[in-house]
Amino acid sequence: MDTMLLTAGLGALIGLALALTGAGGGILAMPLLILALHLTVIQAAPIALLAVGLSALLGAAIAFREKRLRYRAAGLIGIVGVLTAPLGTWAAHQVPIAPLTVVFALVLSYVAIRMLRDARTAPADIAADQKLPCVLNPDEGRLNWTAPCARALMATGGLSGVLSGALGVGGGFVIVPSLARYTNLSQQSVVGTSLGVIALVSAGSVTVAAVSGLLLWNIATPFALGSVVGMLTGSRLSGRLSPGLLKQAFGTISLLAAVTMIIKAVSAS
């Protein structure tokens, strides 16, 4: 019972992170599962994706109701991500556990450092004449679909899918900055659209893991249920907390987790 409560509590933290940032859920889920529950990267990946996928689906539904989800963009990114996720899964099974853990920790370190840097930097205003691949049509309120826009979204989906399959992350830390860079969507629309993509990409990878018998349901179930509770709580808090403080907090936690994982992997090898 104590282990189940701990697992559910860890899942709630992931759902909360995902609701507040649109990213960071999967990237934080992995070190929590590895360090607190002593799982390997291969064991933790599908559990993290199940929790992140369920909470992202709930968040995406809320965003759709509030008209913050760009479902066409999310669909394109998500479909490409689902198609490329098996490539990441295959690659992960070719690498020994210790090096794979170090690779994940290095990716986590990069994300953490970027979060800490962004937290100290005021967002720059985009010049009105700056050409972005994907821009909203002011009359229709939808993205103008062009070849450069499609290429940018497909590249985002491809990278997020590979990382999802290989490292058990939803890919939000790729999707959110990509949408912010290539589109003129508001931050709330970026977060909502990112949640939609994460739900799609995670579903594909979790299905493969479940069919293959790689999903530890005794841990995955309370972890996933906790993440849903965290998502519901975070959705109520979203917009009330400072984005800079959130990035600083998640960045610090992620960096500490990355260092701990590297030390553990090196000492075990």
C-alpha positions in Angstrom: 0.0 0.0 0.0 2.8 2.4 0.8 4.5 1.7 -2.5 1.2 2.3 -4.3 0.6 5.6 -2.6 4.2 6.7 -3.4 3.7 5.7 -7.0 0.4 7.6 -7.3 2.0 10.7 -5.6 4.8 10.6 -8.2 2.3 10.4 -11.0 0.4 13.4 -9.6 3.6 15.5 -9.9 3.9 14.5 -13.5 0.4 15.5 -14.3 0.8 18.8 -12.5 4.0 19.6 -14.5 2.3 18.7 -17.8 -0.7 20.8 -17.1 1.3 23.9 -16.2 3.9 23.8 -18.9 2.7 21.5 -21.7 6.1 19.8 -21.5 8.3 18.4 -18.8 5.9 15.6 -17.8 7.7 12.7 -19.5 11.2 14.1 -19.0 10.5 14.2 -15.2 8.6 10.9 -15.1 11.6 8.9 -16.1 14.0 10.0 -13.4 11.3 9.7 -10.7 10.5 6.1 -11.8 14.2 5.2 -12.1 15.4 6.8 -8.9 12.4 6.4 -6.6 11.1 3.0 -7.8 14.4 1.6 -9.0 13.3 0.7 -12.5 15.5 0.6 -15.6 15.0 2.9 -18.6 13.4 0.1 -20.6 10.9 -0.7 -17.7 10.1 3.0 -16.9 9.6 4.2 -20.5 6.2 2.7 -21.2 4.9 3.5 -17.7 5.9 7.1 -18.1 4.3 7.3 -21.5 1.0 5.8 -20.2 0.8 8.3 -17.4 1.8 11.2 -19.6 -0.5 10.1 -22.5 -3.6 9.8 -20.2 -3.0 13.2 -18.5 -2.2 14.8 -21.8 -5.4 13.4 -23.3 -7.4 15.0 -20.5 -5.6 18.3 -20.9 -6.1 18.3 -24.6 -9.8 17.7 -24.1 -10.0 20.7 -21.8 -8.0 22.8 -24.3 -10.3 21.7 -27.1 -13.4 22.8 -25.1 -11.7 26.1 -24.4 -10.7 26.4 -28.1 -7.0 26.4 -27.4 -6.2 23.2 -29.2 -5.1 23.5 -32.9 -6.2 20.0 -33.7 -5.1 19.9 -37.3 -1.6 20.9 -36.4 -1.6 18.4 -33.5 -2.9 15.7 -35.8 -0.1 16.2 -38.4 2.6 16.3 -35.7 1.1 13.4 -33.9 0.8 11.1 -36.9 4.4 11.6 -37.9 5.4 11.0 -34.3 3.5 7.7 -34.1 5.2 6.6 -37.3 8.7 7.4 -36.0 8.3 6.2 -32.4 9.0 2.5 -33.3 12.4 3.6 -34.6 13.2 5.1 -31.3 12.0 1.9 -29.5 14.2 -0.3 -31.7 17.2 1.9 -31.1 16.7 1.9 -27.3 16.8 -1.9 -27.2 20.1 -2.0 -29.0 21.9 0.0 -26.3 23.0 -1.4 -22.9 21.1 0.0 -19.9 23.9 2.1 -18.4 24.8 4.0 -21.6 21.1 4.5 -22.3 20.6 6.0 -18.9 23.4 8.4 -19.4 22.0 9.4 -22.8 18.7 10.2 -21.2 20.4 12.1 -18.4 22.2 14.2 -20.9 19.0 15.0 -22.8 17.4 15.9 -19.4 20.4 18.1 -18.6 19.9 20.0 -21.9 16.2 20.5 -21.2 16.9 21.7 -17.6 19.6 24.2 -18.7 17.3 25.6 -21.4 14.5 25.9 -18.8 16.7 27.8 -16.4 18.0 30.0 -19.2 14.5 30.8 -20.4 13.3 31.6 -16.9 15.9 34.4 -16.7 15.2 35.8 -20.2 12.3 38.0 -21.0 10.4 36.7 -24.1 11.4 38.8 -27.1 8.7 40.5 -29.2 8.4 39.0 -32.6 8.6 41.7 -35.3 5.5 42.1 -37.3 7.3 41.6 -40.6 9.2 38.5 -39.4 8.2 35.6 -41.6 7.1 32.5 -39.7 6.3 29.2 -41.4 2.9 28.9 -39.7 0.8 31.9 -39.0 -2.9 32.3 -38.0 -5.4 33.6 -40.5 -6.9 36.6 -38.6 -10.2 36.2 -40.4 -10.7 32.4 -39.8 -8.6 32.0 -36.7 -6.9 29.0 -38.2 -3.3 28.4 -39.3 -2.5 29.1 -43.0 -1.3 25.7 -44.3 1.7 26.1 -46.6 4.6 23.7 -47.6 7.1 25.4 -45.1 4.5 25.1 -42.3 3.9 21.4 -43.1 7.6 20.7 -43.2 8.2 22.4 -39.8 5.4 20.5 -38.1 6.4 17.2 -39.6 10.1 17.7 -38.5 8.8 18.4 -35.0 6.7 15.2 -35.0 9.5 13.1 -36.3 11.9 14.2 -33.5 9.3 13.9 -30.8 8.3 10.4 -32.0 11.9 9.1 -32.0 12.5 10.5 -28.5 9.2 9.1 -27.3 10.0 5.6 -28.4 13.6 5.7 -27.3 13.5 7.5 -23.9 9.8 7.3 -22.8 9.2 11.0 -23.0 6.1 12.6 -24.5 8.2 15.0 -26.5 6.7 18.2 -25.1 10.1 19.7 -24.5 10.5 19.5 -28.3 7.0 20.4 -29.3 6.5 23.5 -27.2 9.6 25.4 -28.2 9.1 24.3 -31.9 5.5 25.7 -31.9 6.7 28.9 -30.2 9.4 29.3 -32.8 7.6 28.4 -36.0 4.1 29.7 -35.2 2.5 32.9 -33.9 0.2 30.9 -31.6 -0.5 32.2 -28.0 1.3 30.4 -25.2 -2.0 28.8 -24.1 -2.6 27.5 -27.6 1.0 26.2 -27.8 0.4 24.2 -24.5 -3.0 22.9 -25.6 -1.7 21.8 -29.0 1.4 20.2 -27.4 -0.9 18.1 -25.1 -2.8 16.9 -28.1 0.4 15.7 -29.8 1.7 14.1 -26.7 -1.6 12.1 -26.3 -1.3 10.8 -29.8 2.4 9.9 -29.8 2.2 8.3 -26.3 -0.8 6.2 -27.4 1.2 4.6 -30.2 4.2 3.7 -28.0 2.1 2.5 -25.1 0.1 0.2 -27.4 3.3 -1.4 -28.7 4.7 -1.9 -25.2 1.4 -3.4 -23.9 1.1 -5.8 -26.8 4.8 -6.8 -26.3 4.2 -7.5 -22.6 6.7 -4.8 -21.5 4.2 -2.8 -19.4 4.4 -3.3 -15.6 0.7 -2.7 -14.8 1.1 -2.9 -11.0 3.2 0.2 -11.2 1.7 1.8 -14.3 -1.9 1.9 -13.0 -1.5 4.0 -9.8 1.2 6.1 -11.5 -1.2 6.9 -14.4 -4.2 7.6 -12.1 -2.1 9.9 -10.0 -1.1 11.8 -13.2 -4.7 12.4 -14.1 -5.4 13.9 -10.7 -2.3 16.1 -11.1 -3.6 17.2 -14.5 -7.0 18.2 -13.1 -5.3 20.1 -10.3 -2.8 21.8 -12.6 -5.6 22.8 -15.1 -7.2 24.9 -12.3 -3.9 26.5 -11.4 -2.8 27.2 -15.0 -2.5 30.9 -15.6 -2.3 31.8 -11.9 1.4 31.0 -11.5 4.4 32.8 -13.0 5.8 30.9 -16.1 9.3 32.1 -15.1 9.1 30.6 -11.6 7.7 27.4 -13.0 10.5 27.0 -15.5 13.1 27.7 -12.8 11.6 25.1 -10.4 11.3 22.4 -13.1 14.7 23.2 -14.5 16.4 22.9 -11.1 14.6 19.6 -10.2 15.5 18.2 -13.7 19.1 19.1 -13.5 19.5 17.6 -10.0 17.8 14.4 -11.3 20.1 14.3 -14.3 23.2 14.5 -12.2 22.0 11.8 -9.9 21.2 9.5 -12.8 24.6 9.9 -14.3 26.3 9.2 -11.0 24.2 6.1 -10.5 24.8 4.8 -14.0 28.5 5.4 -13.8 28.9 3.8 -10.4 26.9 0.7 -11.5 29.0 0.1 -14.6 
